[in-house]
C-alpha cells in the first residue's frame, strides 16, 4: 500500500517533532499529519507587519533537561532576562533580585517591603531542601504557608509570579512539579528567542525531512490500523502516535475509551502594544499582585525608547481598553501607547493534574497500535512535551 507507514504521528507541535527526530535517528520510518498550515502547535508566533508576537506569554528555561536533545537551538539569538523581577505595589515599582544568585540581595538591593529577611532565609532553605518535601501529598499554597512564609510574600511573590507560569492563581499543580520549576527559575537562565518562540520549532524542523510532513490535513476517523482524512485519503499504520488529546474524538466508537473526555485546560489572553517609554528595564518580568486583570508584563525593545509591551491575563474575557488604562496607570512616564493585537489561547496549559505523570511514564498506551503523548500526560510545559515524546519512543523502540 502506498499510504502505509510504520508510524504515523498526529500533530507537529514540540511533542510530535520530538518523536520524529528520535525516530529519524533510529532510521525508523514515519509520517506527520497536522491539521494546521504551520508547525509548532501551541509554540507559535504571529507576524504582524514587522513585529513578531508570541501566542501567549512564552519564556524558555535554558536548563530544561530535555533541551539537550536539540543542540541546534543553541544558535538562536536570545533575549536574556535578569534573575529577579519587578513588582508593582502601592503605586510603586520595586526591583527584586534573586537572592539565590546574588548573595548581596539577601540583605541589600531588594527594596520591596514584602520581601523580609525571614522570607529570604526560607526561600534559600526551600531551594536547598526541596527534595525532602517534593513527594508530600499537599497543595502548594498550604505547603508554603506551613513552611513559614508570610502571607504577603505568598501573595505578592509565589502567587503573583507562578500564576503566570501555571496559568492558575491557586497554583494547583503537583508539589514536586512546583519544586522542579521553582528550582529551575532559581538557577537557570530565563530567556526568549529574540524573534519569537517559533524560532525553536523552525530550528528543530530544519533537521527533519519535509517530505514526511503533511500539513493542512485533518484526520476525520481513526480505526484500529488505519485512518481517513478530510480529503478522502486513507492512511494505514502499524503504530499511531497522537499528540493532541482532542483527536480521541475521531477514534471509532468500537475502540474509543473516552479517556481524555474530562481533560481540562487553563486559558490566557495576551495583549500587545507598541509603547514609547524612557527609563524602563526591559530585562525584567513585571508582576502585579494587586491587579485583577494583568498577571504579568514583559517588554521587547525595538530601539532606545520604543518597545513592544506584552500584558498577559488569566481571563480570556479581559478587554483591551481595561488593560490599556491599567498599563497607563502603572507607568506614568509612558509617552505613547498603541494597540497591536490581542491573542486568545483557550487551551493553553492542561490543568487536569490527575493525568500528570511527571518523571514517570509520561505517555498512554491506548491500544496495542494507538498511543498518546504530550504535556497533558507529563507536566504542563515545553519540557514535559519533549519528555513525553522521548519516553514514548524509548518505550516502543
Buried (B, 14 or more C-beta within 10 A) or exposed (E): EEBBBEBBBBBBBBBBBBBBBBBBEEEBEBBBBBBBEBBBBBBBBBEEEEBBBBBBBBBBBBBBEBBEBBEBBEEBEBBEBBBBBBBBBEEEBBBBBBBBEBEEBBEEEBEBEBBBEEBBEBBBEBBEEBEEBBEEEEBBBEBBBEBEBBEBBBBBBBBBBBBBBBBBBEBBBBBBBBBBBBBBBBBBEBBBBEBBBBBBBBBBBEEBEEEBBBBEBEBEEBBBBBBBBEEEEEBBBEBBBBBBBEBBEBBEEEEBEEBBEEBEBBBBBBBBBBBBBEEBEBBBBBBBBBBEBBBBBBBBEBEEBEBBBBBBBBEBEBEBEBBBEBBEEBBEEBEEBEEBEBBBBEBBBBBBBEBBBBBEEBBBEBEEBBBBBBBBBBBBBBBBBBBBBBBBBEEBE
